[in-house]
Amino acid sequence: MTILYKTLVLLMLNGVLFGQFLDAVFPIEFDGPGQRIRITSGYRLSGSALQIPSEIGIEGLSIRFLGDKNAKVWFQFLDLNGNWSEKKAAKIFSEPNSDRFIASVLDEEMVPIQAIRYEVESKELVQLLSAGLYDKKDREPSFVDIPRLRIKKSGVDKPTVIPRSEWGAKPPKYDYSNHPYFDKMTVHHAAGWGATSVNEGKAAVKSIQEFHQDGRGWSDIGYHFVVDMGGNIYQGRPETVLGAHVGGANTGNIGVCILGCYHPPETSILCMDEMTYATEKSLIHLYAWISDTYGVEPKVLKGHRDYFGTTSCPGDNVWPMLPQMRADISLFILYGEQPTRFALFQNYPNPFNAATTLHYDLPEPSSVKITIFDILGRTVIQLVNQEQHFGYKKIVWNGKNSAGNLVAPGIYLYKAELGSHVEMKKMILIK
């Protein structure tokens, strides 16, 4: 195992306490990583949160853990009279494609509280990652019988969407309420649940639905669409009905969630995903179709954080991209899928250990140079040096230098000279 890879692993295990949590909760912090002791059956981890926000109506709690998914978890709540509740056994929701799981308790009759305790018993080590409270304002409203709106024929072709039947969706718990109008579009990140393939994506979407229905208590998955890191689009609940993705602003709002975690805390790499080329292209096409079909102006596209400021969603690695995305959506509606700007995208996968793909866009015929440098600025290899026609382009780097030899693990830079546009990004090669 290389020094770089060891460093990445240590960061993953030690630096994740206060990272972004779930879209469905109001984030809180516990008092440190908890106390761990050995017991006959393995380990017991316990901890408490003594500063509970008073501005929300609490009806439950979720904690995300790393480790033994067969762990048993209990919560206790201290009411305003100083009395601790009985231990409440948490439901466990396993996060596919990872070692993480969520422990959840929902109690719609919960009295106001001032503190929380948790206790975990497990055979293997478990680490607390992050936590959040269920806010009563995020409940789904009661069914309202609103006639479904007539939808005009769109001038934008609908992108390919994987239907609910293909990812194994459960039916909603109760009837949907139709949107009375459409005037908002929102992008979220899943703060986890990463997926790069269709099979991983199906498992992730099904897991999110399970948590939203059986953990949060909603009728169905809260989002209308979900997009994975490979650009595959999944149907959540129908976009013509009210979702459950922005508490207090769901009416007229079509919500799309991208799988992965895009808000890097200072010490964590668990939430350091960069939006992939495939995801961005699928989002632009999807939002262009939504905008044209339902009459929602691209300029109103928001991130979850733009509504009430109680969340970092969709993360600092996505939110700054929204102004350009709004412009690209407008251009897609007008001109279709031809690139509208010079752009270099983050390589994928990153980090990588064999080969990685670099994507770039050319809106017009241009001279193209793409060069790989090491961290000292020395040229490793020039991948492209030619005139190219406009289009969506990609090139694969196999981790070899100009002599055909594999290079050492480490941080590398790739520079794209696209006509007069010059851009550089970094990538990580591991072994």
C-alpha positions in Angstrom: 0.0 0.0 0.0 1.5 3.3 -1.0 2.0 6.3 1.4 -0.6 8.3 -0.6 -3.2 5.5 -0.4 -2.5 5.1 3.4 -3.0 8.8 3.8 -6.3 8.7 2.0 -7.5 5.8 4.1 -6.6 7.6 7.3 -8.4 10.7 6.2 -11.5 8.6 5.5 -11.4 6.9 8.9 -10.5 9.9 11.1 -11.9 13.1 9.5 -15.6 12.6 9.0 -17.3 13.7 12.2 -19.1 16.8 11.1 -19.6 16.3 7.4 -22.7 17.0 5.4 -25.5 14.6 6.4 -28.8 13.8 4.8 -31.2 16.0 2.8 -34.0 14.8 5.1 -32.7 16.2 8.4 -31.7 19.3 10.3 -28.0 18.7 11.1 -26.7 18.6 14.7 -23.4 17.8 16.4 -22.8 15.3 19.1 -20.2 16.0 21.9 -17.2 14.3 20.3 -16.8 10.8 18.8 -18.4 9.0 21.7 -17.0 6.6 24.4 -16.2 3.1 23.4 -15.8 0.1 25.7 -15.3 -3.6 25.2 -18.2 -5.9 26.2 -18.7 -9.6 26.0 -20.3 -9.5 22.5 -17.9 -6.9 21.1 -18.1 -3.2 21.6 -20.4 -0.5 23.1 -20.3 3.0 21.8 -22.2 5.8 23.5 -22.5 9.6 23.3 -24.7 12.6 23.7 -25.8 15.8 22.2 -26.5 18.5 24.9 -27.3 21.4 22.6 -30.5 20.9 20.8 -31.9 23.7 18.6 -35.1 25.1 19.9 -36.3 26.6 16.7 -37.6 23.4 15.1 -40.3 21.0 16.1 -38.5 17.7 16.6 -40.1 14.3 15.7 -37.1 12.0 15.4 -33.4 11.6 14.8 -31.1 9.9 12.4 -27.4 9.1 12.9 -25.1 7.9 10.2 -22.4 5.4 11.3 -19.4 3.7 9.7 -18.8 0.1 10.4 -20.8 -3.0 11.5 -24.1 -2.9 9.7 -25.5 -5.5 12.1 -25.1 -3.2 15.0 -28.0 -2.5 17.4 -28.7 1.2 18.2 -30.8 2.8 20.8 -31.7 6.5 21.5 -32.9 8.3 24.6 -34.4 11.8 24.8 -34.3 14.2 27.7 -37.5 16.3 28.0 -37.7 19.9 29.3 -38.6 18.6 32.8 -35.3 16.7 33.1 -36.7 13.2 32.5 -35.0 10.7 30.2 -37.3 8.6 28.0 -37.0 4.9 27.8 -34.5 3.5 25.3 -36.0 3.5 21.8 -34.6 0.9 19.4 -33.6 2.5 16.1 -34.3 1.1 12.6 -31.2 0.4 10.6 -30.9 1.4 7.0 -27.8 0.0 5.2 -26.2 2.2 2.5 -25.3 0.1 -0.5 -21.8 0.2 -2.0 -20.3 1.4 1.3 -19.6 0.5 4.9 -22.1 3.1 6.2 -25.5 2.7 7.7 -28.2 5.0 9.2 -30.0 4.5 12.5 -33.4 6.2 12.7 -36.2 6.8 15.1 -39.4 8.6 14.1 -41.9 9.7 16.7 -44.5 12.2 15.5 -45.8 12.6 19.1 -42.4 13.5 20.5 -42.5 16.1 23.3 -39.9 19.0 23.2 -36.5 17.8 24.2 -33.2 19.3 25.4 -30.7 16.5 25.0 -30.2 13.1 23.2 -28.2 10.0 24.1 -27.3 7.1 21.8 -25.9 3.7 22.5 -24.5 1.2 19.9 -23.7 -2.5 20.5 -21.7 -4.2 17.7 -19.4 -7.1 17.1 -17.1 -4.9 15.0 -15.9 -1.3 15.5 -18.5 1.4 14.7 -17.8 5.2 14.2 -20.3 8.0 14.4 -20.1 10.1 11.2 -23.0 12.7 11.4 -26.4 13.2 12.7 -29.6 15.2 12.2 -33.1 15.8 13.6 -36.4 15.3 11.8 -38.2 18.6 11.6 -42.0 18.6 11.8 -42.2 21.2 9.0 -40.7 18.6 6.6 -43.7 16.3 7.0 -45.6 15.6 3.8 -49.0 17.5 3.7 -52.3 15.6 3.7 -53.6 14.6 0.3 -55.3 17.4 -1.7 -57.5 16.4 -4.6 -56.1 18.8 -7.3 -56.8 17.9 -11.0 -53.7 17.0 -12.9 -52.5 19.9 -15.1 -52.5 19.5 -18.9 -48.9 19.4 -20.1 -47.9 20.9 -23.5 -45.8 19.0 -26.0 -42.2 19.8 -25.4 -39.8 20.8 -28.1 -37.0 19.1 -26.2 -36.8 15.3 -26.4 -37.1 13.7 -23.0 -33.9 12.0 -21.9 -33.8 8.3 -21.2 -35.2 7.7 -17.7 -35.0 4.4 -15.9 -38.6 3.7 -14.7 -39.6 2.9 -11.2 -40.3 -0.7 -12.1 -36.7 -1.3 -13.1 -35.2 -0.2 -9.8 -37.7 -2.1 -7.8 -39.7 0.8 -6.3 -42.3 0.2 -3.7 -45.7 1.8 -4.2 -46.4 5.0 -2.4 -47.9 4.6 1.1 -50.8 7.0 0.2 -52.1 9.0 -2.6 -50.0 11.7 -4.2 -51.2 15.4 -4.4 -50.8 16.9 -7.9 -48.8 20.1 -8.3 -51.3 23.0 -8.8 -48.7 24.8 -10.9 -44.9 24.6 -11.7 -42.6 27.4 -10.9 -39.4 25.9 -9.3 -36.6 23.5 -10.0 -34.1 22.3 -7.4 -30.9 20.3 -7.4 -29.8 18.2 -4.4 -27.0 15.9 -3.6 -27.5 12.6 -1.7 -24.6 13.3 0.7 -23.6 9.7 0.2 -25.1 6.8 -1.8 -22.5 7.1 -4.6 -23.1 5.0 -7.7 -21.3 4.9 -11.1 -23.2 2.0 -12.8 -26.8 1.2 -13.4 -26.8 -1.7 -10.9 -25.2 0.5 -8.2 -27.6 3.3 -9.1 -30.7 1.0 -8.8 -29.5 -0.2 -5.4 -28.9 3.4 -4.2 -32.2 4.8 -5.3 -34.1 1.8 -3.7 -32.1 2.4 -0.5 -33.0 6.1 -0.5 -36.7 5.3 -1.0 -36.5 2.8 1.9 -35.1 5.4 4.2 -37.5 8.1 3.1 -40.5 5.8 3.5 -39.6 3.7 6.6 -37.2 6.0 8.3 -38.5 9.5 7.6 -42.1 8.5 7.3 -42.8 9.9 3.9 -45.1 8.4 1.3 -42.4 7.8 -1.2 -38.9 8.8 -2.2 -38.8 12.5 -1.8 -37.2 13.4 -5.2 -38.7 13.4 -8.7 -35.5 12.3 -10.4 -32.2 10.9 -9.3 -29.0 11.0 -11.4 -26.0 8.8 -10.8 -22.3 9.5 -11.4 -22.5 7.7 -14.7 -25.2 10.0 -16.0 -28.0 7.5 -15.7 -31.4 9.1 -14.7 -33.9 7.3 -12.5 -37.6 8.2 -12.0 -38.4 9.0 -8.4 -42.0 10.0 -7.7 -43.8 11.4 -10.7 -42.7 14.9 -11.5 -46.4 16.0 -11.8 -47.0 15.4 -8.0 -45.7 17.2 -4.9 -42.3 15.9 -3.7 -40.7 15.9 -0.3 -37.3 17.5 -0.9 -37.5 21.2 0.3 -39.6 21.5 3.4 -41.9 24.5 3.1 -41.2 24.9 -0.7 -42.4 21.7 -2.4 -45.4 23.1 -4.2 -44.6 23.7 -7.9 -41.1 22.4 -7.3 -39.5 19.6 -9.3 -36.5 18.1 -7.4 -33.5 16.3 -8.8 -30.9 14.6 -6.6 -27.4 13.6 -7.8 -25.9 10.6 -6.1 -22.6 11.1 -4.3 -21.4 13.6 -1.7 -20.2 17.0 -2.9 -19.5 19.2 0.2 -16.0 18.6 1.5 -15.5 19.4 5.2 -12.0 20.5 5.9 -10.8 17.1 7.2 -13.0 14.7 5.2 -12.6 13.0 1.9 -15.9 11.1 2.2 -17.7 14.1 0.7 -15.2 15.3 -1.9 -16.9 14.1 -5.0 -16.7 16.3 -8.1 -19.6 16.4 -10.5 -18.8 14.1 -13.4 -19.1 15.1 -17.0 -21.8 12.5 -17.5 -23.8 13.8 -14.6 -23.6 17.4 -15.7 -24.7 16.6 -19.3 -27.6 14.5 -18.0 -28.7 17.2 -15.6 -28.7 19.9 -18.3 -30.7 17.7 -20.7 -33.2 16.7 -17.9 -33.7 20.3 -16.7 -34.0 21.5 -20.3 -36.8 19.0 -20.8 -38.5 19.9 -17.4 -38.2 23.6 -18.2 -39.7 23.4 -21.7 -42.3 20.8 -20.8 -43.6 22.4 -17.6 -42.9 26.1 -18.4 -40.3 26.7 -15.6 -37.7 29.3 -16.5 -34.1 27.9 -16.3 -33.1 31.0 -14.3 -35.2 29.8 -11.3 -33.0 26.6 -10.9 -31.8 26.6 -7.3 -29.8 24.5 -4.9 -31.5 23.3 -1.8 -29.4 25.7 0.3 -30.9 28.7 -1.6 -34.3 28.4 0.1 -33.9 28.6 3.9 -30.2 28.4 4.5 -30.5 25.4 6.8 -28.4 23.0 4.7 -25.2 23.0 2.6 -26.9 20.9 -0.1 -26.1 20.4 -2.9 -22.5 21.0 -1.6 -19.7 23.4 -2.4 -18.5 21.3 -5.3 -21.9 21.7 -7.1 -23.5 24.9 -6.0 -21.0 27.3 -7.7 -21.8 25.5 -11.0 -25.4 26.5 -11.0 -25.1 29.9 -12.9 -23.4 28.2 -15.8 -25.9 25.3 -15.7 -28.8 27.8 -16.0 -27.2 29.3 -19.0 -26.5 25.9 -20.6 -30.1 24.8 -20.0 -31.4 27.8 -21.8 -29.0 27.2 -24.7 -30.0 23.5 -24.8 -33.6 24.5 -25.2 -32.8 26.8 -28.1 -30.1 24.8 -29.9 -30.1 21.2 -28.7 -27.2 19.2 -27.5 -24.3 20.9 -29.3 -21.7 22.3 -26.9 -22.1 26.0 -26.2 -18.8 26.7 -24.5 -15.2 25.6 -24.1 -15.0 23.4 -21.0 -12.6 21.0 -19.3 -14.2 18.6 -16.8 -12.9 16.6 -13.8 -11.4 13.3 -14.8 -13.3 10.2 -13.9 -12.7 8.1 -11.9 -10.6 10.2 -9.5 -8.6 8.9 -7.7 -7.8 6.1 -10.2 -5.5 3.2 -10.3 -5.4 2.1 -13.9 -6.9 4.5 -16.4 -9.0 7.6 -16.2 -11.1 9.6 -18.8 -10.7 13.3 -19.4 -13.8 15.0 -21.0 -13.8 18.4 -22.7 -16.3 20.4 -24.9 -15.6 22.2 -28.1 -18.3 24.6 -29.3 -16.5 25.2 -32.6 -13.6 23.7 -34.6 -10.4 24.4 -32.6 -6.8 23.5 -32.0 -6.5 21.2 -29.0 -3.6 20.4 -26.8 -4.0 18.3 -23.7 -0.8 17.7 -21.6 -0.2 15.8 -18.3 2.3 17.2 -15.8 3.7 15.9 -12.6 3.4 17.9 -9.4 6.8 19.6 -10.1 5.5 20.9 -13.5 7.5 18.5 -15.6 5.8 17.2 -18.8 4.7 13.5 -18.4 2.9 13.1 -21.8 1.0 15.1 -24.3 -2.2 13.2 -25.0 -3.6 15.5 -27.8 -2.1 18.0 -30.2 -4.3 18.5 -33.2 -7.2 20.4 -34.8 -10.6 19.0 -33.9 -14.2 19.5 -35.0 -16.8 20.8 -32.4 -18.4 18.3 -30.1 -18.3 16.5 -26.8 -14.8 15.0 -26.6 -12.9 12.6 -24.3 -9.5 11.0 -24.1 -8.3 8.2 -21.8 -4.9 8.3 -20.0 -3.5 4.9 -19.0 -1.1 6.2 -16.4 1.9 6.0 -18.7 4.5 8.6 -19.7 5.7 9.5 -23.2 8.2 6.6 -23.1 5.4 4.1 -22.4 6.3 3.5 -18.8 3.8 3.5 -15.9 4.3 6.5 -13.7 4.5 6.6 -9.9 1.4 7.1 -7.8 0.8 10.7 -6.8 -0.9 13.9 -7.8 -0.8 14.9 -11.5 -2.0 18.0 -13.4 -3.7 18.0 -16.8 -3.8 21.1 -18.9 -6.2 21.7 -21.8 -5.6 24.4 -24.4 -8.8 24.6 -26.3 -8.5 27.3 -28.9 -7.8 30.4 -26.8 -9.3 28.8 -23.7 -6.8 27.3 -21.2 -7.8 25.3 -18.2 -5.9 23.0 -15.7 -7.1 20.5 -13.2 -5.5 17.9 -10.9 -6.0 14.2 -10.5 -4.7 11.5 -8.2 -3.2 8.2 -9.3 -3.1 5.4 -6.7 -1.8 1.9 -6.7 
